[in-house]
């Protein structure tokens, strides 16, 4: 096989793999999925390394359920965690600070306490990284 043919096949294979990875992002997320189903799909995509698809599911939750604070916070935390894992600290910090601000302005006991703690722990990690 000629060197140029091998090089062409290699380039085509790389491009195909790239476009296949991009195609995992869901284009139309069914409206009938519950917030928990959307979050579970986001977590499954995250565990598979499909971060853009994961983000799409979490964003669907924050958009569709913006008026349900507990659901919004859970999906937002997942977004912040995703950014943290990708070392996109600036993006993670914005999301996590929003969560902490929501808790600061909420009536005690109206929101699940675990996400406040998790957001604070994640913010502490970001602050340690910045040092």
URFEN-V548759 format. One record per run of one state. SS is the DSSP state (helix for helix, strand for strand, loop for the rest). FROM is the first residue (numbers start at 1). TO is the last residue. If there is no record, write none. Layout:
# URFEN-V548759
ss=[SS,SS]
from=[FROM,FROM]
to=[TO,TO]
This chain:
# URFEN-V548759
ss=[loop,helix,loop,helix,loop,helix,loop,helix,loop,helix,loop,helix,loop]
from=[1,3,23,35,48,51,65,69,86,89,106,113,131]
to=[2,22,34,47,50,64,68,85,88,105,112,130,131]
